[in-house]
Every structure is written in C-alpha cells, then in structure tokens.
Amino acid sequence: MKKAQMEIMGLAIIIILLMLGLVFIVKFTLLKPKASIQEDFASEQISQNFLNSLLITNVQECNDATVSQLISDCYEHSGSYGIISCELNSDSCAYLRDSLKSDFFENTLNKWNIPYRFSIDFPNNPLDINYNTKECIIRNVPDTYSKMENAQAKIGTLSGTTITVNLDLCS
C-alpha cells in the first residue's frame, strides 16, 4: 500500500506543477491588459493631431495668420522678408525661426516631457527650420527609442512648390 500511496503523491505533485504552469501561461500571455492598446493608439495620434492643430492655429502676433500661411509666406518671400508682418518689426520667417518654438513647443511637448524633432523643409532653399530636444536629436537610429511616431504635412505655395513639415515624437 505504501508504494501506491507514493505513486499517487507523485502524480498529485506533477498535476499541481502543471496547474501552476498553466496559471502563469494564462496570466502572462492570454490576459494582456486591453488598456495598452488604447494607450498605444492615443500616443500614435498625438504627433499627427499636434501637427494638424499647429498648422491651423492663428498667430495673433502676425495679424491672425495661420502657421501654414506663415510657412508659405516665408518660403515665397524668403529673400525679401515675408509680406506677413509680425509684432516687434518681425516677418513670417523671423517668427518661425525665433518665436514658434517658445510659443508652441515649450508650452506643450516640453511641459509634457515628450522628446521631439520638428522640421520645416523648404525645397531648394537654405531656410530650413529645425527644433529638437536633446533626447531626440539622433537621426536614423530607430532602435534608440522604443517608439518614434512620425507626422508629416505638406503645404502648397502659390508658386506650386510643396513644403514638407515633419514632427517626430520619441518615446
């Protein structure tokens, strides 16, 4: 009888170990939290929504012109200052170079501690505008950050040129 009891005890221990293994498998593979899917979707939307909002924002200092209009004006009139004038004897290019970062990025993405890389690429024009946080300066290294959300917008000009505006959020 002792031999049969020992075999039953051995089987019971094996069954208990199998049950513990199944509990860990279910916990770590099948029951992933659904909130992470929503959080991923929300974080992916931040870059595009931020860029879209930025481009349609009216700038009071520049006669209520939108940021898109300032970008287009800066490109169209880069050699002779933009025709959209801004406060403090500034034009559209000077506003984009000097004030856009402090007016928009420092009060939003910097306060939210989101590293970013922002650029306005003017074709055939050396006036490209770039803002970076030190945490997001490295280009073309996708595995430096766990995620990099990219948003891009195209702005047409009166001369038919397309200006590309990029926003990369690194996290």
C-alpha positions as CSV (number, residue, x, y, z in Angstrom):
1,M,0.0,0.0,0.0
2,K,2.8,2.4,0.7
3,K,4.1,2.1,-2.9
4,A,0.7,3.0,-4.3
5,Q,0.4,6.0,-2.0
6,M,3.8,7.3,-3.1
7,E,2.8,7.0,-6.8
8,I,-0.4,8.9,-6.1
9,M,1.5,11.6,-4.3
10,G,3.9,11.9,-7.2
11,L,1.0,12.3,-9.6
12,A,-0.5,14.9,-7.4
13,I,2.7,16.9,-7.3
14,I,3.0,16.7,-11.1
15,I,-0.6,17.8,-11.5
16,I,0.0,20.8,-9.1
17,L,3.1,21.8,-11.1
18,L,1.2,21.6,-14.3
19,M,-1.6,23.7,-12.9
20,L,0.9,26.4,-11.7
21,G,2.5,26.4,-15.1
22,L,-0.9,26.9,-16.8
23,V,-1.7,29.8,-14.4
24,F,1.5,31.6,-15.4
25,I,0.8,31.0,-19.1
26,V,-2.7,32.4,-18.8
27,K,-1.6,35.3,-16.7
28,F,1.3,36.5,-18.9
29,T,0.1,35.6,-22.4
30,L,-3.7,35.4,-22.7
31,L,-4.7,38.1,-20.2
32,K,-2.8,41.1,-21.5
33,P,-4.4,44.4,-20.4
34,K,-6.6,46.0,-23.1
35,A,-5.7,49.5,-21.9
36,S,-2.2,49.2,-23.5
37,I,-3.9,49.0,-26.9
38,Q,-5.8,52.2,-26.2
39,E,-2.7,53.9,-24.9
40,D,-0.7,52.9,-27.9
41,F,-3.3,54.3,-30.2
42,A,-3.6,57.5,-28.3
43,S,0.2,58.1,-28.3
44,E,0.4,57.4,-32.0
45,Q,-2.3,60.1,-32.6
46,I,-0.5,62.8,-30.6
47,S,2.1,63.6,-33.2
48,Q,-0.4,63.9,-36.1
49,N,-3.0,65.7,-34.1
50,F,-0.4,68.1,-32.7
51,L,0.9,68.9,-36.1
52,N,-2.5,69.4,-37.6
53,S,-3.5,71.7,-34.8
54,L,-0.3,73.7,-35.0
55,L,-0.7,74.3,-38.8
56,I,-4.2,75.7,-38.4
57,T,-3.5,77.8,-35.4
58,N,-3.9,81.6,-35.8
59,V,-1.0,83.7,-34.6
60,Q,-2.2,86.9,-33.1
61,E,1.3,88.5,-33.3
62,C,1.2,88.0,-37.1
63,N,-2.2,89.6,-37.9
64,D,-4.0,86.3,-37.2
65,A,-2.3,84.4,-40.0
66,T,-2.2,80.6,-39.5
67,V,1.1,78.9,-39.1
68,S,0.6,77.3,-42.5
69,Q,0.3,80.8,-44.0
70,L,3.4,81.9,-42.2
71,I,5.3,78.9,-43.6
72,S,4.1,79.5,-47.1
73,D,4.8,83.3,-46.9
74,C,8.3,82.6,-45.5
75,Y,9.1,80.4,-48.5
76,E,7.6,82.6,-51.1
77,H,9.3,85.8,-49.9
78,S,12.4,84.4,-48.3
79,G,14.8,86.9,-50.0
80,S,12.8,90.0,-49.3
81,Y,11.2,89.2,-45.9
82,G,7.7,87.8,-45.8
83,I,4.8,90.0,-46.7
84,I,3.0,89.0,-43.5
85,S,4.3,91.2,-40.8
86,C,4.5,90.3,-37.2
87,E,5.0,92.3,-34.0
88,L,8.4,93.6,-33.0
89,N,9.2,94.5,-36.6
90,S,9.4,90.8,-37.5
91,D,8.3,88.9,-40.5
92,S,7.0,85.4,-41.1
93,C,10.4,83.8,-41.4
94,A,11.7,85.5,-38.2
95,Y,8.6,84.4,-36.3
96,L,9.1,80.8,-37.4
97,R,12.8,80.8,-36.6
98,D,12.6,82.6,-33.3
99,S,9.1,82.5,-31.7
100,L,7.3,79.4,-32.9
101,K,9.4,77.1,-30.6
102,S,8.8,79.2,-27.5
103,D,5.1,80.0,-28.2
104,F,4.1,76.4,-29.1
105,F,6.6,73.6,-28.3
106,E,7.8,74.8,-24.9
107,N,4.3,75.2,-23.6
108,T,3.1,71.8,-24.8
109,L,5.5,69.0,-25.7
110,N,8.3,70.2,-23.4
111,K,5.8,70.5,-20.4
112,W,4.5,67.0,-21.2
113,N,8.2,65.7,-21.3
114,I,7.8,64.4,-24.8
115,P,11.1,64.5,-26.7
116,Y,10.5,65.7,-30.3
117,R,12.1,66.6,-33.6
118,F,10.4,69.3,-35.7
119,S,11.4,70.4,-39.1
120,I,10.2,72.6,-42.0
121,D,11.9,71.5,-45.2
122,F,11.8,74.3,-47.8
123,P,12.8,72.8,-51.2
124,N,15.8,74.5,-52.9
125,N,16.0,77.0,-50.1
126,P,18.6,77.1,-47.2
127,L,16.0,78.4,-44.7
128,D,15.1,75.0,-43.3
129,I,13.8,75.3,-39.7
130,N,14.6,72.6,-37.1
131,Y,13.8,72.3,-33.5
132,N,15.0,69.3,-31.4
133,T,15.0,68.3,-27.8
134,K,18.4,66.9,-26.8
135,E,16.8,63.4,-26.2
136,C,15.5,63.2,-29.8
137,I,18.4,64.6,-31.8
138,I,19.8,61.3,-33.2
139,R,18.6,60.8,-36.8
140,N,18.0,57.4,-38.5
141,V,18.5,55.3,-35.4
142,P,15.1,53.6,-35.0
143,D,16.1,51.4,-32.1
144,T,17.3,54.2,-29.9
145,Y,13.8,54.7,-28.7
146,S,11.1,52.1,-28.1
147,K,8.8,54.2,-30.3
148,M,9.0,57.0,-32.7
149,E,5.8,58.5,-34.0
150,N,6.1,60.5,-37.2
151,A,3.6,63.0,-38.5
152,Q,4.0,64.8,-41.8
153,A,2.1,67.6,-43.5
154,K,2.5,69.1,-47.0
155,I,1.9,72.8,-47.6
156,G,1.4,74.1,-51.1
157,T,2.6,77.5,-52.1
158,L,1.4,80.0,-54.7
159,S,4.3,79.0,-57.0
160,G,3.3,75.4,-56.9
161,T,6.1,74.2,-54.6
162,T,5.3,71.8,-51.8
163,I,6.8,72.4,-48.4
164,T,7.2,69.4,-46.0
165,V,6.6,69.8,-42.3
166,N,7.7,66.9,-40.1
167,L,7.2,66.1,-36.4
168,D,8.8,63.1,-34.8
169,L,7.9,62.2,-31.2
170,C,10.4,60.0,-29.5
171,S,9.4,57.9,-26.5
